[in-house]
Amino acid sequence: MKDPIVAKYLIETPHPLEFAAEMIAGEQSSGTFIAVPGETEELKARARARVAHIRPLEAVDTPGLPGSRPPKSLSGPPQYQRAEVTVEFPFDNIGPNLPTLLATICGNLYELAELSGIKLLDIKLPQAFAQRYPGPQFGIAGTRRLAGVQARPLIGTIVKPSVGLTPTQTADLVRTLGEAGIDFVKDDELQADSPHSPFPARVAAVMRVINELADRTGKKIMFAFNVTDDLEAMLRHHDTVVAAGGTCVMVSIHSIGLATLVEFRRRCQLPIHGHRNGWGLYGRHPLLGVEYPAWQKLWRLAGADHLHVNGLQNKFWEPDESVIRSIKACLTPMFRPDDTAMPVVSSGQWGGQAPETYRLTGTTDLLYIAGGGIMAHPQGPAAGLRGLVQAWEAAMQGIPLAEYATTHPELQATIAKFGKLRS
Amino acid sequence: MKDPIVAKYLIETPHPLEFAAEMIAGEQSSGTFIAVPGETEELKARARARVAHIRPLEAVDTPGLPGSRPPKSLSGPPQYQRAEVTVEFPFDNIGPNLPTLLATICGNLYELAELSGIKLLDIKLPQAFAQRYPGPQFGIAGTRRLAGVQARPLIGTIVKPSVGLTPTQTADLVRTLGEAGIDFVKDDELQADSPHSPFPARVAAVMRVINELADRTGKKIMFAFNVTDDLEAMLRHHDTVVAAGGTCVMVSIHSIGLATLVEFRRRCQLPIHGHRNGWGLYGRHPLLGVEYPAWQKLWRLAGADHLHVNGLQNKFWEPDESVIRSIKACLTPMFRPDDTAMPVVSSGQWGGQAPETYRLTGTTDLLYIAGGGIMAHPQGPAAGLRGLVQAWEAAMQGIPLAEYATTHPELQATIAKFGKLRS
């Protein structure tokens, strides 16, 4: 008996838990809404998904999602029972096929009227997936090697304004940041190949600066050029970056899709920076979608070397504990020790979150990105960058920021500006 | 001034509407959480998205989504104000790039703490998108031509059980259905290329039957083989279908992604049957995601010839008016009269919904799919199919089903079995 594909869900239902769990298993394997002649006992034994475990949780009066239908036999108002449900799907139903895996473990489940909530919490995949999908090509070690940074987080920024800068203006910004010693810069996800900033022109202008700086200082900035586009164009953009001596490409993973990332990874010679914009669709509602620990496994298998995880005290809605859990998920091996992805910490980061980020994760295997936090520093971007590096020095040495700032004026100015903003 | 990209949203916010709308426009164009030096007036004029219209709706006490942050200045409990907001994004920020369009009009918006709900309602795209993306290759006319069906819906079914049948068992089923005169059969989305039913073996077995029947009767069943997989494998599967004389391929669009569909469309010689499993993520919550009228435009541009729309009185959560609106959306031209997609009506369909479907849409440009509704008919699948065809005959002639059934025994048996189930 081959290992099954295991999926754990949080569900909410006005039906008995056993019934709802069997509905999930049936709908996503050999069942349909009514018995059909071909669903023999032999076929069921082979192909029907199995409910392995049900852990009842609390019951509530108000459904998480609209559209559920309580049992017709019910007399009083329905209660909506929550539970963790583990389902085992026979591997032979699917084979090692990531897109069809997604159609199976998510797919129609969100539509079931028997449920008032369903969120995929985690998955466990058989070894066959690792054989077909080699996972990150560069990962953390490869990224560190290319960026020339060890034993501390890579410090990066996003080109801001997100859109509207010309290639020359972008290159000028990279020069300022590069002269200040930045490790990593990325395009905004809104900026790909546009009339405002055609991709080849931007790569030419930016890489001229990066290569000049590298010749002069020995340090080559890793710039994640946003190649998000149709696949044909993505591959062309990739070749442009490689030819210019670039060391990273970025994709909006939800916009291109799982199958495109797999194909792109096969033909890619650079680390893939996976931007998760659109993640709120999966993550924001507590009873709809996919939790990050499950989701990042799919994208790592498909080939993402870096994956966004948001940041502590971010500008978005996500609570800190969720961000910490996401960082840890990216750093947990699946099939081999180095199939981890580098967590990309960003969103409203200015350095003040460095001590807490370090304390709660215990890792420096991070790409720590500040946009406005660097670019809007009162003494300019170079000072913004130095303030950020100083914040991480303090964090790693266990020195309170305010104390470290007394001897580090850029950090002092950082705290003066952003500390107030965020308190 | 080029035409902008126009996006209309339903939002909910504890902030003043103007503030929340500007936050959306800023976040998805040239702004970030703090003013940065590069966001000059000249750049803003060129690149900043514009709030074109705000239509206030009701206010509520309870937020639609968790994680929103009311203004700090607020003294009492927050009110959550809803509104329709129209935003215009400068075309030159993006260019005709579908994946980056998605990152712009959806992307980080779902994460904004200033919002307690945001759903993309509709989009209007400039002509340049039509130039880069030719849309459906076959559409309704091409599908009808290949299937040899005019002036009535194509009647189809799904291979059931969804998974577990061998290629030979699948082919046997197709023979039964083909001998009864079916127009269209599709793989289930759970069945792609699996150890239980390897793709080449299934195509060989099924097409042998379809080609034999076509030689005998002159009617070639359109079978939508589920090619969902990595792109390389999808193209291989496609070639297998073409070589065997098949006339349709199916993809799980959310599982492969927008960029893969674009690339696949460029290299595809057959109509693409777009299965929307996973749609619940976008559609189920009233204040999160994307409404179908907006969503189907993206997938049509990317190349889907058929798009699933659910069905009336379906087994899922979706209300009928939403299904009707989806059918109409697929049938509304975007850039040219024939860039419509054929709506695929399915889920719990058994024929009883035919009169209402016809009455509310006025169209026969439908692929009407019944799974259990055909396969579980008391007199077998062939009678199930005849009952279904009879239901559509009645619908199109405006004859009540019960009346038509008095002279059509298969429909009578259909109603006896499924009419009770559904009442």
Chai-1 contact restraints between the chains, C-beta under 6 A:
chainA,res_idxA,chainB,res_idxB,connection_type,confidence,min_distance_angstrom,max_distance_angstrom,comment,restraint_id
A,S29,B,V163,contact,1.0,0.0,6.0,A-B,restraint_1
A,S30,B,P161,contact,1.0,0.0,6.0,A-B,restraint_2
A,S30,B,V163,contact,1.0,0.0,6.0,A-B,restraint_3
A,S30,B,G164,contact,1.0,0.0,6.0,A-B,restraint_4
A,T32,B,K160,contact,1.0,0.0,6.0,A-B,restraint_5
A,T32,B,G371,contact,1.0,0.0,6.0,A-B,restraint_6
A,T32,B,G372,contact,1.0,0.0,6.0,A-B,restraint_7
A,F33,B,K315,contact,1.0,0.0,6.0,A-B,restraint_8
A,F33,B,G348,contact,1.0,0.0,6.0,A-B,restraint_9
A,F33,B,G372,contact,1.0,0.0,6.0,A-B,restraint_10
A,I34,B,G372,contact,1.0,0.0,6.0,A-B,restraint_11
A,I34,B,A376,contact,1.0,0.0,6.0,A-B,restraint_12
A,V36,B,K160,contact,1.0,0.0,6.0,A-B,restraint_13
A,V36,B,G372,contact,1.0,0.0,6.0,A-B,restraint_14
A,V36,B,M375,contact,1.0,0.0,6.0,A-B,restraint_15
A,V36,B,A376,contact,1.0,0.0,6.0,A-B,restraint_16
A,G38,B,P161,contact,1.0,0.0,6.0,A-B,restraint_17
A,E39,B,P161,contact,1.0,0.0,6.0,A-B,restraint_18
A,L43,B,G164,contact,1.0,0.0,6.0,A-B,restraint_19
A,R46,B,G164,contact,1.0,0.0,6.0,A-B,restraint_20
A,A47,B,V163,contact,1.0,0.0,6.0,A-B,restraint_21
A,A47,B,G164,contact,1.0,0.0,6.0,A-B,restraint_22
A,L65,B,R284,contact,1.0,0.0,6.0,A-B,restraint_23
A,G67,B,W317,contact,1.0,0.0,6.0,A-B,restraint_24
A,D92,B,P195,contact,1.0,0.0,6.0,A-B,restraint_25
A,D92,B,H196,contact,1.0,0.0,6.0,A-B,restraint_26
A,N93,B,V163,contact,1.0,0.0,6.0,A-B,restraint_27
A,N93,B,S194,contact,1.0,0.0,6.0,A-B,restraint_28
A,N93,B,H196,contact,1.0,0.0,6.0,A-B,restraint_29
A,I94,B,S194,contact,1.0,0.0,6.0,A-B,restraint_30
A,G95,B,S194,contact,1.0,0.0,6.0,A-B,restraint_31
A,G95,B,P195,contact,1.0,0.0,6.0,A-B,restraint_32
A,N97,B,A192,contact,1.0,0.0,6.0,A-B,restraint_33
A,N97,B,D229,contact,1.0,0.0,6.0,A-B,restraint_34
A,P99,B,T228,contact,1.0,0.0,6.0,A-B,restraint_35
A,P99,B,S255,contact,1.0,0.0,6.0,A-B,restraint_36
A,P99,B,I256,contact,1.0,0.0,6.0,A-B,restraint_37
A,T100,B,A192,contact,1.0,0.0,6.0,A-B,restraint_38
A,T100,B,T228,contact,1.0,0.0,6.0,A-B,restraint_39
A,L102,B,S255,contact,1.0,0.0,6.0,A-B,restraint_40
A,A103,B,E189,contact,1.0,0.0,6.0,A-B,restraint_41
A,A103,B,S252,contact,1.0,0.0,6.0,A-B,restraint_42
A,A103,B,S255,contact,1.0,0.0,6.0,A-B,restraint_43
A,A103,B,N277,contact,1.0,0.0,6.0,A-B,restraint_44
A,T104,B,L190,contact,1.0,0.0,6.0,A-B,restraint_45
A,C106,B,G278,contact,1.0,0.0,6.0,A-B,restraint_46
A,G107,B,N277,contact,1.0,0.0,6.0,A-B,restraint_47
A,G107,B,G278,contact,1.0,0.0,6.0,A-B,restraint_48
A,N108,B,N277,contact,1.0,0.0,6.0,A-B,restraint_49
A,Y110,B,G280,contact,1.0,0.0,6.0,A-B,restraint_50
A,Y110,B,L281,contact,1.0,0.0,6.0,A-B,restraint_51
A,Y110,B,R284,contact,1.0,0.0,6.0,A-B,restraint_52
A,E111,B,G280,contact,1.0,0.0,6.0,A-B,restraint_53
A,E111,B,F316,contact,1.0,0.0,6.0,A-B,restraint_54
A,E111,B,W317,contact,1.0,0.0,6.0,A-B,restraint_55
A,A113,B,F316,contact,1.0,0.0,6.0,A-B,restraint_56
A,A113,B,W317,contact,1.0,0.0,6.0,A-B,restraint_57
A,K160,B,T32,contact,1.0,0.0,6.0,A-B,restraint_58
A,K160,B,V36,contact,1.0,0.0,6.0,A-B,restraint_59
A,P161,B,S30,contact,1.0,0.0,6.0,A-B,restraint_60
A,P161,B,G38,contact,1.0,0.0,6.0,A-B,restraint_61
A,P161,B,E39,contact,1.0,0.0,6.0,A-B,restraint_62
A,V163,B,S29,contact,1.0,0.0,6.0,A-B,restraint_63
A,V163,B,S30,contact,1.0,0.0,6.0,A-B,restraint_64
A,V163,B,A47,contact,1.0,0.0,6.0,A-B,restraint_65
A,V163,B,N93,contact,1.0,0.0,6.0,A-B,restraint_66
A,G164,B,S30,contact,1.0,0.0,6.0,A-B,restraint_67
A,G164,B,L43,contact,1.0,0.0,6.0,A-B,restraint_68
A,G164,B,R46,contact,1.0,0.0,6.0,A-B,restraint_69
A,G164,B,A47,contact,1.0,0.0,6.0,A-B,restraint_70
A,E189,B,A103,contact,1.0,0.0,6.0,A-B,restraint_71
A,L190,B,T104,contact,1.0,0.0,6.0,A-B,restraint_72
A,A192,B,N97,contact,1.0,0.0,6.0,A-B,restraint_73
A,A192,B,T100,contact,1.0,0.0,6.0,A-B,restraint_74
A,S194,B,N93,contact,1.0,0.0,6.0,A-B,restraint_75
A,S194,B,I94,contact,1.0,0.0,6.0,A-B,restraint_76
A,S194,B,G95,contact,1.0,0.0,6.0,A-B,restraint_77
A,P195,B,D92,contact,1.0,0.0,6.0,A-B,restraint_78
A,P195,B,G95,contact,1.0,0.0,6.0,A-B,restraint_79
A,H196,B,D92,contact,1.0,0.0,6.0,A-B,restraint_80
A,H196,B,N93,contact,1.0,0.0,6.0,A-B,restraint_81
A,T228,B,P99,contact,1.0,0.0,6.0,A-B,restraint_82
A,T228,B,T100,contact,1.0,0.0,6.0,A-B,restraint_83
A,D229,B,N97,contact,1.0,0.0,6.0,A-B,restraint_84
A,D230,B,A259,contact,1.0,0.0,6.0,A-B,restraint_85
A,D230,B,V262,contact,1.0,0.0,6.0,A-B,restraint_86
A,L231,B,A259,contact,1.0,0.0,6.0,A-B,restraint_87
A,L231,B,E263,contact,1.0,0.0,6.0,A-B,restraint_88
A,S252,B,A103,contact,1.0,0.0,6.0,A-B,restraint_89
A,S255,B,P99,contact,1.0,0.0,6.0,A-B,restraint_90
A,S255,B,L102,contact,1.0,0.0,6.0,A-B,restraint_91
A,S255,B,A103,contact,1.0,0.0,6.0,A-B,restraint_92
A,I256,B,P99,contact,1.0,0.0,6.0,A-B,restraint_93
A,I256,B,G257,contact,1.0,0.0,6.0,A-B,restraint_94
A,I256,B,A259,contact,1.0,0.0,6.0,A-B,restraint_95
A,G257,B,I256,contact,1.0,0.0,6.0,A-B,restraint_96
A,G257,B,G257,contact,1.0,0.0,6.0,A-B,restraint_97
A,G257,B,L258,contact,1.0,0.0,6.0,A-B,restraint_98
A,G257,B,A259,contact,1.0,0.0,6.0,A-B,restraint_99
A,G257,B,T260,contact,1.0,0.0,6.0,A-B,restraint_100
A,L258,B,G257,contact,1.0,0.0,6.0,A-B,restraint_101
A,A259,B,D230,contact,1.0,0.0,6.0,A-B,restraint_102
A,A259,B,L231,contact,1.0,0.0,6.0,A-B,restraint_103
A,A259,B,I256,contact,1.0,0.0,6.0,A-B,restraint_104
A,A259,B,G257,contact,1.0,0.0,6.0,A-B,restraint_105
A,A259,B,T260,contact,1.0,0.0,6.0,A-B,restraint_106
A,T260,B,G257,contact,1.0,0.0,6.0,A-B,restraint_107
A,T260,B,A259,contact,1.0,0.0,6.0,A-B,restraint_108
A,T260,B,T260,contact,1.0,0.0,6.0,A-B,restraint_109
A,V262,B,D230,contact,1.0,0.0,6.0,A-B,restraint_110
A,E263,B,L231,contact,1.0,0.0,6.0,A-B,restraint_111
A,N277,B,A103,contact,1.0,0.0,6.0,A-B,restraint_112
A,N277,B,G107,contact,1.0,0.0,6.0,A-B,restraint_113
A,N277,B,N108,contact,1.0,0.0,6.0,A-B,restraint_114
A,G278,B,C106,contact,1.0,0.0,6.0,A-B,restraint_115
A,G278,B,G107,contact,1.0,0.0,6.0,A-B,restraint_116
A,G280,B,Y110,contact,1.0,0.0,6.0,A-B,restraint_117
A,G280,B,E111,contact,1.0,0.0,6.0,A-B,restraint_118
A,L281,B,Y110,contact,1.0,0.0,6.0,A-B,restraint_119
A,L281,B,L281,contact,1.0,0.0,6.0,A-B,restraint_120
A,L281,B,G289,contact,1.0,0.0,6.0,A-B,restraint_121
A,R284,B,L65,contact,1.0,0.0,6.0,A-B,restraint_122
A,R284,B,Y110,contact,1.0,0.0,6.0,A-B,restraint_123
A,H285,B,H285,contact,1.0,0.0,6.0,A-B,restraint_124
A,H285,B,L288,contact,1.0,0.0,6.0,A-B,restraint_125
A,L288,B,H285,contact,1.0,0.0,6.0,A-B,restraint_126
A,G289,B,L281,contact,1.0,0.0,6.0,A-B,restraint_127
A,K315,B,F33,contact,1.0,0.0,6.0,A-B,restraint_128
A,F316,B,E111,contact,1.0,0.0,6.0,A-B,restraint_129
A,F316,B,A113,contact,1.0,0.0,6.0,A-B,restraint_130
A,W317,B,G67,contact,1.0,0.0,6.0,A-B,restraint_131
A,W317,B,E111,contact,1.0,0.0,6.0,A-B,restraint_132
A,W317,B,A113,contact,1.0,0.0,6.0,A-B,restraint_133
A,G348,B,F33,contact,1.0,0.0,6.0,A-B,restraint_134
A,G371,B,T32,contact,1.0,0.0,6.0,A-B,restraint_135
A,G372,B,T32,contact,1.0,0.0,6.0,A-B,restraint_136
A,G372,B,F33,contact,1.0,0.0,6.0,A-B,restraint_137
A,G372,B,I34,contact,1.0,0.0,6.0,A-B,restraint_138
A,G372,B,V36,contact,1.0,0.0,6.0,A-B,restraint_139
A,M375,B,V36,contact,1.0,0.0,6.0,A-B,restraint_140
A,A376,B,I34,contact,1.0,0.0,6.0,A-B,restraint_141
A,A376,B,V36,contact,1.0,0.0,6.0,A-B,restraint_142
